[in-house]
Amino acid sequence: MTPSEIMHDLARDDIFPKAAMAAARTERETMAPVFIDLVDRLGAQPISAMKDHEVTALIPIFHLLGEWQDTRAYRPLLQMLRQPTDSLDFLLGDALTETSFRVVAGTFDGDLQPLFEFVDDPKADEFARSSMMDCLVLITQLHPERRTEIADYFRNFRRRFSEENSDLLLGWMDGIADLGLEDMADEIRAVFDAGLIPKDYCDASDILDDLKASAAAGGVPVNVRYQKSLILDAIEELSKWHCYSDAFFEEMKRQKARNVLHTPSSTESFMHETAPVGRNDPCPCGSGRKFKKCCLH
């Protein structure tokens, strides 16, 4: 496949682009700069200027860059992750919390400062910041010589920032637990005692139990999200996603066939069987994607 054919197939929304991803591997030296350029552009554009075919191609590209451990992608990826929440949701969906920390850790170029600055940035999405805390923990497993520097960052985080965002605080406490920083147990208790974590989120004992287990394991995280470590095979990784399954594509064909039979007027809400669905709502087909990126597309 030529580079243009690879990009064309990566942007298709009716197939799992396994062949294009495999072809990109064989043309890695050619395709890596093309992929990084796309990440650069998507990181600089408002959501209104993003092209659907480029956004569709991003997920396989994102994971291939992680597989290739291309350090040239490290800073462009972090810049893209600074996009506003709506843009990140459009670009990455659940990959933001599920795999982005593994991708970025794979591209780590040895300089922790961009990651520290990202997590410190109050303008960045809180889930992206929390995910990059996971990235820091993973880097300690891959680069043990950086453990002291990263552990000190976690210890001092709240001395620099007194933010009370529950999701971010949970990411910070999870990082402390995953690193086994037993000297931080009192600070974890203080966060819960101050009522900064909703009671239906979790209990202090959940975090402290993980902390004890990680400490007993010599600072090795017990949390299951670190078991897969880096993205080693992007094709294998994405082959398990529902939105790339045969069942999903068959459902898309059925949805499109039904949609052809009902063309809404300019003043009519798009209807999916009996319930109206907004463009930003989860798609009723169960894919997990936004309606505008799924059956409406």
LINLINVEN-V788759 format. One line per field, one symbol per residue. phi: phi as a letter, one per 40 degrees, with the letter a starting at -180 (. if undefined). psi: psi as a letter, one per 30 degrees, with the letter a starting at -180 (. if undefined). burial: # if it has 16 or more other ideal C-beta (glycine too) atoms within 10 Angstrom, else .. Layout:
phi->???
psi->???
burial->???
//
This chain:
phi->.cdcccccccccbbacccccccccccbdcccdccccccddcccbccdccccdccccccdccdccccccfccccdcdcccccccddccccccbfccdccbccccccccdchbcddcdccccccccdcccccccccccccccccbdccdcccccccccdcccbbcbcccccccccccccccgccccdcccdcccccgcbdcccabdccccccdccccccggcccccccccfccbacccdccccdcbcccccccccccccccccbbcccbbccbbfbbcbcdccccccgcgccdcbbccc
psi->kleeeeeeeffkggljheeeeeeeefheeeeeeeeeeeeeefffkleffkkeeeeefeeeeeeeeeefhjfffeeeeeeefglleeeeeeefbffefefeeeeeefgkgfjfeeeeeeefjfflkeeeeeefeeeeeeefefiffgeeeeeeeeefeffekgkgkeeeeeeeeeeeeefhiffgeeeeeeeeffgfkkffdlleeeeeeeeeeeefgggkkfkfffefbljfjeeeefffkefgleeeeeeeeeeeeeeefjjklfgkkkkjcfkkkleglkkffgfflkefgcff.
burial->.....##.###.#..###.##.##......##..##.###.##.#....#...#################..###########...#######.###.##########...#.###.##....##################........##.##..##.........###############.##..#..##....#......#..##.##.###...#.##..##...##..##.##..#.##...#..##..#..............#.#....#.....#.#.#.########.
//
